[in-house]
Amino acid sequence: MADPTKRVPLSVLDLVPVSHGMTDQEAFASSLDLARDADRLGFHRLWMAEHHGSDAFLSSATSLLLGRAAEHTSRIRLGSGGVMLPNHAPLMVAEYYGTLASIYGDRIDLGLGRAPGTDPMTAAALRRGTGELDTFARDVLDLVHYLGPREARPEKPGQVRALPGEGTEVPIWMLGSSTGGAQVAAALGLPFSFASHFSGPGMDTALRVYRERFTPDAPTAQVDRPTVMAGANVIVADTMEEAERLHTTSALMTVRLRTGQIAPLDPPVDNLADVLPPQLLDVAPDPHGFARFVGTPETVVAELEEFVAVHGLDEVITVTYTHDPAARRRSFELLADAWGLPVAAEPVSSRA
């Protein structure tokens, strides 16, 4: 097993999941508890992913949730994972995240995606753009301009400015689950986060395209070399049996998503065959499938290390779904300890 001091950073992705029997207020409270834990446990980032019209996830207003998390944390980076840019005017995104950066300093990230983050009907109600690569790339360029240094922009009468936002230089990440996002990230010299927590096929191709076409001297470049983060579904428990049972909640969630029956997270079950018809068992992901790591701390750490080595990753962002929020928090606690993260001896102080 690798030296803990040489392991890549681990981060946390939160979609504010809702479990059966849970109120919205309880889901938001659980999300805030997770943010506090992630800060104390030494995770590098906490990102929130924009979703709309979902009975399973409440992370539609990411900037509001990130502001609340920032008030209760002090050292973890916070950001979008991501803002679905076709749903928003770049100026408004710059103002929101520029405001966060102005209040909380250099702890804010801006991850950008071009999917709608919802069903087609809700997408039609939200979208102001098509999400096509050319349009998306122009929107990203606008964002970089709005958030860039003041001295880099000539004074022009009547020019559009992001205030607050201008001069904050919020770090921008490109998100993707295909070669589309990889191409934009490479052309603009931006770090790239691949959504391997839900889209394993195509990862090798996307990362190859990104690395081969990366342009370090692009005017928009924010890193000097290809920089890759990848998503991973993770469930850690004291025993393999417990981890696999907890994972059935995630498996049932995947079945619901793929069959259009989205609902709050189901309680874990002893055997998926007891609750799913035979034709849906193949839809449920295998616990040991691609970018899905389920087991004891030692097992998960070993598999994550291999995942990092095979794909040459610079960071891993982990997402955990359990019906009981306490089990999710316990999973991250076990992972942090096994990975060797810099856990704080006492709760991290915050503005709260």
C-alpha positions in Angstrom: 0.0 0.0 0.0 1.3 3.5 -0.9 2.8 5.9 1.6 -0.1 8.0 2.9 1.9 11.2 2.5 2.2 10.5 -1.3 -1.5 9.8 -1.9 -3.5 12.2 -4.0 -6.0 14.5 -2.3 -9.5 13.1 -1.6 -12.6 15.3 -2.0 -16.3 15.0 -1.4 -19.3 15.4 -3.7 -22.7 16.1 -2.2 -26.0 16.2 -4.0 -28.0 16.7 -0.8 -29.8 13.3 -1.1 -33.2 12.8 0.5 -34.0 9.4 2.1 -37.5 7.9 2.4 -39.1 9.4 5.6 -36.9 12.4 5.6 -38.0 16.0 5.3 -36.3 18.6 3.1 -35.1 20.4 6.2 -33.5 17.2 7.6 -31.8 16.6 4.2 -30.3 20.1 4.3 -29.2 19.6 8.0 -27.5 16.3 7.0 -25.7 18.0 4.2 -24.4 20.7 6.6 -23.3 18.0 9.0 -21.3 16.4 6.2 -19.7 19.7 5.3 -18.5 20.1 8.9 -17.2 16.6 9.0 -15.4 16.9 5.7 -13.7 20.1 6.9 -12.6 18.4 10.2 -11.5 15.1 8.5 -9.2 16.9 6.1 -10.9 16.3 2.8 -9.5 18.8 0.2 -12.8 20.0 -1.3 -16.5 19.7 -0.9 -18.4 20.2 -4.2 -22.1 20.3 -4.8 -23.7 19.3 -8.1 -26.6 21.2 -9.6 -29.8 19.1 -10.0 -33.3 20.2 -10.7 -36.8 18.7 -10.3 -35.6 15.6 -8.4 -37.3 13.9 -5.5 -33.9 12.3 -4.7 -31.6 15.3 -4.7 -32.1 18.9 -3.3 -28.9 20.5 -4.7 -30.6 22.9 -7.2 -29.4 26.2 -5.7 -25.7 25.3 -5.3 -24.4 28.8 -4.5 -26.9 29.2 -1.6 -25.9 25.8 -0.2 -22.2 26.6 -0.6 -22.6 29.9 1.2 -24.2 28.1 4.1 -21.4 25.5 4.2 -18.8 28.2 4.1 -20.3 29.8 7.2 -19.7 26.5 9.1 -16.3 25.5 7.8 -12.9 27.1 7.7 -10.3 25.1 5.8 -12.0 22.9 3.1 -12.4 24.3 -0.4 -16.0 24.6 -1.5 -17.4 24.7 -5.0 -19.8 23.6 -7.7 -19.4 20.2 -9.2 -20.9 21.7 -11.1 -22.9 24.6 -12.3 -24.7 23.5 -15.4 -23.7 26.5 -17.5 -26.4 26.3 -20.2 -29.0 26.9 -17.5 -27.4 30.3 -16.5 -26.1 33.5 -17.9 -22.4 33.6 -17.4 -22.6 37.1 -15.8 -24.9 35.8 -13.1 -22.7 32.8 -12.3 -19.7 35.2 -12.1 -21.7 37.4 -9.7 -22.8 34.5 -7.4 -19.4 32.9 -7.2 -17.6 36.2 -7.1 -19.7 37.1 -4.1 -18.8 33.8 -2.4 -15.1 34.4 -3.1 -15.3 38.0 -1.9 -16.8 36.9 1.4 -14.9 33.7 2.1 -11.6 34.3 0.3 -9.6 31.7 -1.7 -11.7 28.7 -0.8 -14.2 28.8 -3.7 -14.1 26.7 -6.9 -16.3 26.9 -9.9 -16.8 23.6 -11.7 -18.7 23.9 -15.0 -20.8 21.3 -16.9 -22.9 21.5 -20.0 -25.6 18.9 -19.2 -29.0 20.2 -18.0 -28.9 18.2 -14.7 -32.6 17.3 -15.0 -35.3 15.8 -17.1 -36.1 17.2 -20.6 -39.2 19.1 -19.5 -37.5 20.8 -16.6 -34.5 21.5 -18.8 -36.7 23.3 -21.3 -38.0 25.5 -18.5 -34.5 26.3 -17.2 -32.2 26.5 -20.2 -31.1 29.7 -21.9 -28.7 27.9 -24.3 -28.2 24.7 -26.2 -25.1 23.3 -24.5 -23.4 22.9 -27.9 -19.7 22.9 -27.6 -19.1 26.2 -29.4 -21.7 28.1 -27.4 -20.5 26.4 -24.2 -16.9 27.4 -24.9 -17.9 31.0 -25.5 -19.8 31.1 -22.2 -16.7 29.7 -20.4 -14.6 32.4 -22.0 -17.1 35.1 -20.8 -16.8 33.7 -17.3 -13.0 33.7 -17.3 -13.2 37.3 -18.5 -15.7 38.4 -15.8 -13.7 36.8 -13.0 -10.3 37.9 -14.3 -7.9 40.5 -12.9 -9.0 44.1 -13.2 -5.7 45.2 -14.6 -6.1 42.8 -17.5 -9.2 44.6 -18.9 -9.1 47.9 -20.8 -11.5 50.5 -19.6 -14.4 50.7 -22.1 -17.5 52.9 -21.7 -20.5 50.8 -21.0 -18.7 47.5 -20.8 -20.4 44.7 -18.8 -18.7 43.9 -15.5 -19.3 41.3 -12.8 -19.5 43.2 -9.5 -18.7 41.5 -7.2 -16.7 38.9 -9.1 -14.2 41.0 -11.1 -10.7 40.4 -9.8 -11.6 37.3 -7.7 -10.1 34.9 -10.2 -12.2 32.0 -8.9 -10.5 28.8 -10.1 -12.5 27.2 -12.9 -12.7 23.4 -13.5 -14.3 21.8 -16.6 -16.5 18.8 -15.9 -17.4 16.1 -18.4 -18.5 12.5 -19.0 -17.4 12.4 -22.6 -14.8 13.9 -24.9 -16.8 17.1 -25.3 -15.9 18.6 -22.0 -12.4 17.2 -22.4 -11.9 19.1 -25.6 -13.1 22.4 -24.1 -10.9 21.9 -21.0 -7.8 21.1 -23.2 -8.3 24.1 -25.5 -8.7 26.5 -22.7 -6.0 25.1 -20.5 -8.3 24.3 -17.6 -8.3 21.4 -15.1 -10.7 18.6 -16.0 -12.9 16.5 -13.8 -14.3 13.3 -15.3 -17.7 12.0 -14.0 -16.6 8.4 -13.6 -18.9 8.0 -10.6 -21.8 7.7 -13.1 -20.1 7.4 -16.5 -17.3 4.9 -16.6 -17.2 4.0 -20.3 -15.2 6.5 -22.3 -13.0 7.7 -19.5 -9.8 6.5 -21.1 -10.7 8.2 -24.4 -11.7 11.4 -22.8 -8.5 11.6 -20.7 -6.4 10.8 -23.7 -8.0 13.6 -25.7 -7.6 16.1 -22.8 -3.9 15.3 -22.2 -3.0 15.2 -25.9 -4.7 18.5 -26.8 -4.0 20.4 -23.6 -2.9 24.0 -24.3 -0.8 25.4 -21.5 -0.2 28.7 -23.2 -3.9 29.4 -23.9 -4.9 32.9 -22.7 -7.4 31.3 -20.4 -5.1 28.6 -19.0 -5.3 28.1 -15.2 -2.9 25.2 -14.9 0.4 24.6 -16.6 -0.1 20.9 -17.2 -3.1 18.5 -17.7 -4.7 18.1 -14.3 -7.3 15.5 -13.7 -9.8 14.7 -11.0 -12.2 11.7 -11.3 -15.4 10.8 -9.4 -15.8 7.6 -7.4 -18.7 6.0 -5.6 -17.5 4.9 -2.2 -19.0 3.0 0.7 -16.8 2.1 3.6 -17.9 0.1 6.6 -16.2 -1.9 9.4 -17.0 -5.2 7.5 -17.5 -6.2 3.9 -20.9 -7.5 4.6 -22.1 -4.3 6.1 -20.6 -2.2 3.3 -22.3 -4.4 0.6 -25.7 -4.1 2.4 -25.4 -0.4 2.7 -24.5 -0.3 -1.0 -27.9 -1.7 -1.9 -29.4 1.7 -1.4 -27.1 3.1 -4.1 -28.0 0.2 -6.4 -31.7 0.8 -6.0 -31.2 4.5 -6.6 -29.4 3.6 -9.9 -32.3 1.4 -10.9 -34.8 4.1 -10.2 -32.7 6.7 -12.2 -32.3 4.4 -15.2 -36.0 3.4 -15.3 -37.4 6.9 -14.7 -38.8 6.2 -11.2 -36.9 8.7 -9.3 -37.7 8.8 -5.6 -36.0 9.4 -2.2 -33.3 6.9 -1.2 -34.5 3.4 -0.2 -33.5 1.7 2.9 -30.8 -1.0 2.4 -31.9 -4.6 1.9 -30.3 -8.0 2.5 -30.8 -9.2 -1.1 -31.6 -7.1 -4.2 -33.4 -10.1 -5.7 -36.0 -9.8 -2.9 -37.1 -6.4 -4.1 -36.3 -6.2 -7.8 -37.8 -8.2 -10.6 -35.3 -10.4 -12.5 -35.2 -8.1 -15.5 -34.0 -5.2 -13.4 -31.2 -7.0 -11.5 -28.8 -6.4 -14.4 -29.6 -2.7 -14.2 -28.3 -2.5 -10.6 -24.5 -1.9 -10.7 -22.1 -4.4 -9.4 -20.6 -3.3 -6.1 -17.1 -3.8 -7.5 -17.8 -2.2 -10.8 -15.8 0.6 -12.4 -15.3 3.7 -10.2 -17.4 2.0 -7.5 -15.5 1.0 -4.3 -17.3 -0.8 -1.6 -15.8 -2.6 1.4 -13.6 -2.2 4.5 -11.2 0.7 4.8 -8.2 -1.4 3.7 -10.0 -2.8 0.7 -11.3 0.5 -0.5 -8.0 2.3 -0.1 -6.2 -0.4 -2.1 -8.7 -0.2 -4.9 -8.7 3.6 -5.0 -4.9 3.6 -5.1 -5.1 1.3 -8.2 -7.7 3.6 -9.7 -5.4 6.6 -9.3 -2.4 4.7 -10.7 -4.2 3.3 -13.7 -5.6 6.7 -14.8 -2.8 8.9 -13.6 -5.2 11.0 -11.5 -4.3 14.1 -9.5 -7.3 13.9 -7.2 -10.4 11.8 -6.5 -13.8 13.2 -5.6 -15.9 10.7 -3.7 -19.7 10.4 -3.4 -21.6 8.2 -1.0 -25.2 7.3 -0.8 -26.8 5.7 2.2 -30.3 5.8 3.6 -29.1 6.7 7.1 -27.0 9.9 7.1 -25.0 8.6 10.0 -23.8 5.7 7.9 -22.6 8.2 5.2 -20.7 10.2 7.8 -19.2 7.1 9.2 -18.1 6.0 5.8 -16.2 9.2 5.2 -14.7 9.1 8.6 -13.3 5.6 8.0 -12.1 6.6 4.5 -10.3 9.7 5.9 -8.5 7.7 8.6 -7.5 5.0 6.2 -6.3 7.4 3.5 -4.2 9.3 6.1 -6.0 12.7 5.7 -5.0 15.5 8.1 -7.8 15.1 10.6 -8.3 18.0 13.1 -8.0 17.0 16.7 -10.9 19.3 17.6 -13.9 20.6 15.5 -12.7 23.2 13.1 -13.6 26.7 14.0 -15.9 28.7 11.7 -17.9 31.8 11.4 -20.9 30.1 13.0 
